[in-house]
């Protein structure tokens, strides 16, 4: 997946909106470059992160957490994060539209970094 540049303004309280695509039975990853409102790398040193996806069943309604995504800080100082989920986990995810969010925490404060839709597509056939 291509790298996505996202703007993070912890004072706004509003996550960056974006959409992702996940293929069933394949490793999933999304690289995020987190930028400040001045378009420079946001220093994520001393932050921790979590992310989850949830099956969307109707507008504004979900079924609870379907899967937790791994959040890795590939270069916290440079604002680089990788979201990932193994092929074993994507294989068990039913096709459809899901919602996701990425949270980051510093100390006792948690911020919504990004949120949006995940379209899960399961293959019709597989290679031998």
FIVOFI-62866 format. One record per residue (C-alpha): residue in one letter; x, y, z. Coordinates in steps of 0.5 Angstrom, whole numbers, plus 500, padded with zeros to 3 digits. Layout:
BEGIN
+--------+-----+-----+-----+
! residu !  xx !  yy !  zz !
+--------+-----+-----+-----+
!      A !   X !   Y !   Z !
...
+--------+-----+-----+-----+
***
This chain:
BEGIN
+--------+-----+-----+-----+
! residu !  xx !  yy !  zz !
+--------+-----+-----+-----+
!      X ! 500 ! 500 ! 500 !
!      X ! 502 ! 507 ! 499 !
!      X ! 505 ! 512 ! 504 !
!      X ! 499 ! 517 ! 506 !
!      X ! 501 ! 523 ! 509 !
!      X ! 496 ! 525 ! 515 !
!      X ! 496 ! 532 ! 519 !
!      X ! 495 ! 531 ! 526 !
!      X ! 493 ! 537 ! 530 !
!      X ! 492 ! 535 ! 538 !
!      X ! 489 ! 541 ! 540 !
!      X ! 483 ! 540 ! 534 !
!      X ! 480 ! 534 ! 537 !
!      X ! 479 ! 531 ! 530 !
!      X ! 482 ! 525 ! 527 !
!      X ! 485 ! 525 ! 520 !
!      X ! 479 ! 522 ! 515 !
!      X ! 482 ! 517 ! 510 !
!      X ! 480 ! 510 ! 507 !
!      X ! 484 ! 504 ! 507 !
!      X ! 483 ! 497 ! 503 !
!      X ! 485 ! 490 ! 506 !
!      X ! 485 ! 484 ! 502 !
!      X ! 483 ! 477 ! 505 !
!      X ! 489 ! 472 ! 506 !
!      X ! 494 ! 478 ! 505 !
!      X ! 498 ! 481 ! 509 !
!      X ! 496 ! 488 ! 510 !
!      X ! 500 ! 494 ! 512 !
!      X ! 499 ! 502 ! 511 !
!      X ! 505 ! 507 ! 512 !
!      X ! 503 ! 514 ! 515 !
!      X ! 507 ! 520 ! 515 !
!      X ! 504 ! 524 ! 521 !
!      X ! 505 ! 532 ! 519 !
!      X ! 504 ! 538 ! 524 !
!      X ! 499 ! 543 ! 522 !
!      X ! 506 ! 547 ! 519 !
!      X ! 507 ! 541 ! 514 !
!      X ! 513 ! 538 ! 518 !
!      X ! 514 ! 532 ! 521 !
!      X ! 510 ! 531 ! 528 !
!      X ! 515 ! 528 ! 533 !
!      X ! 511 ! 522 ! 536 !
!      X ! 517 ! 521 ! 541 !
!      X ! 514 ! 518 ! 548 !
!      X ! 507 ! 517 ! 544 !
!      X ! 504 ! 510 ! 544 !
!      X ! 499 ! 507 ! 539 !
!      X ! 493 ! 503 ! 538 !
!      X ! 488 ! 501 ! 532 !
!      X ! 482 ! 497 ! 531 !
!      X ! 477 ! 496 ! 526 !
!      X ! 470 ! 494 ! 527 !
!      X ! 464 ! 491 ! 522 !
!      X ! 460 ! 497 ! 520 !
!      X ! 452 ! 494 ! 520 !
!      X ! 449 ! 501 ! 519 !
!      X ! 450 ! 508 ! 518 !
!      X ! 453 ! 510 ! 525 !
!      X ! 453 ! 503 ! 528 !
!      X ! 458 ! 498 ! 529 !
!      X ! 459 ! 491 ! 532 !
!      X ! 464 ! 492 ! 536 !
!      X ! 472 ! 491 ! 535 !
!      X ! 473 ! 486 ! 530 !
!      X ! 480 ! 486 ! 530 !
!      X ! 486 ! 490 ! 533 !
!      X ! 491 ! 493 ! 528 !
!      X ! 499 ! 493 ! 530 !
!      X ! 501 ! 500 ! 531 !
!      X ! 509 ! 500 ! 530 !
!      X ! 513 ! 507 ! 530 !
!      X ! 518 ! 506 ! 525 !
!      X ! 521 ! 513 ! 526 !
!      X ! 517 ! 516 ! 532 !
!      X ! 522 ! 523 ! 531 !
!      X ! 520 ! 523 ! 524 !
!      X ! 512 ! 522 ! 525 !
!      X ! 513 ! 515 ! 521 !
!      X ! 508 ! 510 ! 523 !
!      X ! 506 ! 503 ! 520 !
!      X ! 499 ! 500 ! 521 !
!      X ! 499 ! 492 ! 520 !
!      X ! 495 ! 486 ! 520 !
!      X ! 498 ! 479 ! 518 !
!      X ! 495 ! 474 ! 513 !
!      X ! 492 ! 470 ! 518 !
!      X ! 488 ! 475 ! 521 !
!      X ! 485 ! 478 ! 514 !
!      X ! 484 ! 471 ! 512 !
!      X ! 478 ! 471 ! 517 !
!      X ! 475 ! 478 ! 516 !
!      X ! 469 ! 477 ! 512 !
!      X ! 468 ! 482 ! 506 !
!      X ! 465 ! 488 ! 507 !
!      X ! 466 ! 495 ! 510 !
!      X ! 469 ! 496 ! 516 !
!      X ! 470 ! 503 ! 521 !
!      X ! 477 ! 504 ! 524 !
!      X ! 481 ! 509 ! 528 !
!      X ! 488 ! 510 ! 530 !
!      X ! 489 ! 513 ! 537 !
!      X ! 496 ! 515 ! 540 !
!      X ! 497 ! 517 ! 547 !
!      X ! 502 ! 521 ! 551 !
!      X ! 502 ! 520 ! 558 !
!      X ! 495 ! 520 ! 561 !
!      X ! 492 ! 523 ! 554 !
!      X ! 489 ! 520 ! 548 !
!      X ! 488 ! 523 ! 542 !
!      X ! 484 ! 520 ! 536 !
!      X ! 490 ! 521 ! 530 !
!      X ! 486 ! 518 ! 524 !
!      X ! 479 ! 514 ! 522 !
!      X ! 475 ! 512 ! 517 !
!      X ! 473 ! 506 ! 513 !
!      X ! 476 ! 500 ! 511 !
!      X ! 474 ! 496 ! 505 !
!      X ! 475 ! 488 ! 506 !
!      X ! 476 ! 485 ! 499 !
!      X ! 476 ! 477 ! 499 !
!      X ! 479 ! 474 ! 493 !
!      X ! 475 ! 470 ! 488 !
!      X ! 480 ! 465 ! 487 !
!      X ! 487 ! 464 ! 489 !
!      X ! 494 ! 462 ! 486 !
!      X ! 496 ! 455 ! 486 !
+--------+-----+-----+-----+
***
